[in-house]
Amino acid sequence: MKAIRISEFGLPKVMELKEIDRPVPKPDEILVKVYASGINPVDLVVRAGSNAALSSLLSLPMTPGWDTAGTIEELGDEVTGFQKGDAVYGVPNFPGDGSYAEYVVAKASQFAIKPKNICFNDAAGIPLAALTAWTAMFEFGKLKMGQRILIQGASGSVGGFAVQFAKSIGAYVIGTASANNFDYLEQIGADELIDYRTQKFEDLVQEVDIVLEVSSVRDNNERIKSVQVLKQSGIFVSVNTDFAFNDEVIHALNKKNCKGELSANQAKKESLEEIAKLIESGQVKVPQGKIFALRDAVEAHQLMESKSVNGKVILQVREQTNEAY
Ligand SMILES: NC(=O)c1ccc[n+]([C@@H]2O[C@H](COP(=O)([O-])OP(=O)(O)OC[C@H]3O[C@@H](n4cnc5c(N)ncnc54)[C@H](OP(=O)(O)O)[C@@H]3O)[C@@H](O)[C@H]2O)c1
């Protein structure tokens, strides 16, 4: 099968299209015939080798790509609840071989039937970002109806899902983003918006139940400001797990009896099923990504690195016929 392989860490051009053996699923795995693979910020970090802790977990050569939509080609002996041919979406085993490839093996527990009302290209932009928002907000933040949440980075891939999930349960959403993304955020239901380029959220917000850090910012001084806007006993959740809280942040949290959580996404079939229901009911909209062919992975990463693209970038691995929906 064809796959994009990395044999050394470096610039996008280290990614090469190669012919490799098709993987074989273990008893608890499925073999997915990949139709599309979404690109996430972490793919760029993996390819560049820019995070030493993460790089130490990787073995080269490898195939990147941890956002997948496709159909089930084979099932391991222990897999239940799926059939050959099911259209699925999910997260293959991070940080093992991913889905910039014609086939990928993955734990069946990390996949679900994909939303029926969207194509594979759109479905491939969902799992990692949506699960990151879901885990952070519901597993760690314990967000409930009627609560007030400040979402920092509301316009991003993770943030866009976070805003819509929070609205779907009746929470009050304040989002930070660049002003040019306000139209989008109003369309998806944000109640209040703050332009982080020209406004200080700490002067405008107070007494929120939860602050969700889903921006690309890694700055503990900003986190201290976030704790200031929390209620007593509120919860600060960051998805930037590669950037630990320093002593000052921990002290600020303790002083207000607040909790601080670093939330890594949990790829769970049950969460993907809930997310699929919200998409099928129209409560959650999925933005269309910019599509590249698998062989153009280098250009796709270059575009992501240029930061000139708004929204997801997707590698289309196969032609998408109507039967394959
Ligand atoms: N823990 C996990 O499992 C996990 C999984 C996936 C992602 N992540 C992390 O989650 C973060 C978001 O990922 P993503 O894919 O959603 O990224 P993204 O689509 O690039 O979104 C980034 C967001 O950050 C905002 N932003 C950029 N610079 C900012 C600044 N100086 N101040 C405030 N906000 C700023 C952007 O706002 P504008 O575009 O409106 O300017 C945008 O809303 C990344 O740090 C990523 O590493 C974690």
PDBQT file of the ligand as one rigid body, heavy atoms in Angstrom, charges set to zero:
ROOT
HETATM    1  N1  LIG A 401      -4.220  17.616  24.648  1.00  0.00    +0.000 N 
HETATM    2  C1  LIG A 401      -4.596  17.152  23.481  1.00  0.00    +0.000 C 
HETATM    3  O1  LIG A 401      -4.955  15.970  23.361  1.00  0.00    +0.000 OA
HETATM    4  C2  LIG A 401      -4.609  18.062  22.285  1.00  0.00    +0.000 A 
HETATM    5  C3  LIG A 401      -5.151  17.625  21.075  1.00  0.00    +0.000 A 
HETATM    6  C4  LIG A 401      -5.246  18.521  20.008  1.00  0.00    +0.000 A 
HETATM    7  C5  LIG A 401      -4.758  19.819  20.163  1.00  0.00    +0.000 A 
HETATM    8  N2  LIG A 401      -4.161  20.205  21.327  1.00  0.00    +0.000 N 
HETATM    9  C6  LIG A 401      -3.643  21.588  21.500  1.00  0.00    +0.000 C 
HETATM   10  O2  LIG A 401      -4.779  22.447  21.446  1.00  0.00    +0.000 OA
HETATM   11  C7  LIG A 401      -4.400  23.723  20.953  1.00  0.00    +0.000 C 
HETATM   12  C8  LIG A 401      -5.391  24.139  19.865  1.00  0.00    +0.000 C 
HETATM   13  O3  LIG A 401      -5.305  23.231  18.773  1.00  0.00    +0.000 OA
HETATM   14  P1  LIG A 401      -6.124  23.550  17.441  1.00  0.00    +0.000 P 
HETATM   15  O4  LIG A 401      -5.914  22.418  16.511  1.00  0.00    +0.000 OA
HETATM   16  O5  LIG A 401      -7.504  23.972  17.791  1.00  0.00    +0.000 OA
HETATM   17  O6  LIG A 401      -5.297  24.842  16.921  1.00  0.00    +0.000 OA
HETATM   18  P2  LIG A 401      -5.785  26.003  15.927  1.00  0.00    +0.000 P 
HETATM   19  O7  LIG A 401      -6.890  25.527  15.080  1.00  0.00    +0.000 OA
HETATM   20  O8  LIG A 401      -4.543  26.513  15.312  1.00  0.00    +0.000 OA
HETATM   21  O9  LIG A 401      -6.390  27.134  16.924  1.00  0.00    +0.000 OA
HETATM   22  C9  LIG A 401      -5.578  27.957  17.704  1.00  0.00    +0.000 C 
HETATM   23  C10 LIG A 401      -6.447  28.940  18.486  1.00  0.00    +0.000 C 
HETATM   24  O10 LIG A 401      -5.590  29.751  19.314  1.00  0.00    +0.000 OA
HETATM   25  C11 LIG A 401      -5.936  31.130  19.115  1.00  0.00    +0.000 C 
HETATM   26  N3  LIG A 401      -4.739  31.946  19.326  1.00  0.00    +0.000 N 
HETATM   27  C12 LIG A 401      -3.625  32.031  18.545  1.00  0.00    +0.000 A 
HETATM   28  N4  LIG A 401      -2.744  32.902  19.080  1.00  0.00    +0.000 NA
HETATM   29  C13 LIG A 401      -3.319  33.375  20.221  1.00  0.00    +0.000 A 
HETATM   30  C14 LIG A 401      -2.905  34.321  21.218  1.00  0.00    +0.000 A 
HETATM   31  N5  LIG A 401      -1.710  34.954  21.160  1.00  0.00    +0.000 N 
HETATM   32  N6  LIG A 401      -3.745  34.581  22.258  1.00  0.00    +0.000 NA
HETATM   33  C15 LIG A 401      -4.956  33.950  22.345  1.00  0.00    +0.000 A 
HETATM   34  N7  LIG A 401      -5.398  33.036  21.429  1.00  0.00    +0.000 NA
HETATM   35  C16 LIG A 401      -4.582  32.761  20.378  1.00  0.00    +0.000 A 
HETATM   36  C17 LIG A 401      -6.437  31.198  17.685  1.00  0.00    +0.000 C 
HETATM   37  O11 LIG A 401      -7.255  32.355  17.508  1.00  0.00    +0.000 OA
HETATM   38  P3  LIG A 401      -7.426  33.111  16.055  1.00  0.00    +0.000 P 
HETATM   39  O12 LIG A 401      -7.151  32.092  14.987  1.00  0.00    +0.000 OA
HETATM   40  O13 LIG A 401      -8.843  33.603  16.066  1.00  0.00    +0.000 OA
HETATM   41  O14 LIG A 401      -6.421  34.208  16.064  1.00  0.00    +0.000 OA
HETATM   42  C18 LIG A 401      -7.250  29.917  17.617  1.00  0.00    +0.000 C 
HETATM   43  O15 LIG A 401      -8.517  30.125  18.206  1.00  0.00    +0.000 OA
HETATM   44  C19 LIG A 401      -2.952  23.584  20.440  1.00  0.00    +0.000 C 
HETATM   45  O16 LIG A 401      -2.088  24.158  21.381  1.00  0.00    +0.000 OA
HETATM   46  C20 LIG A 401      -2.740  22.073  20.365  1.00  0.00    +0.000 C 
HETATM   47  O17 LIG A 401      -1.389  21.718  20.588  1.00  0.00    +0.000 OA
HETATM   48  C21 LIG A 401      -4.110  19.377  22.399  1.00  0.00    +0.000 A 
ENDROOT
TORSDOF 0
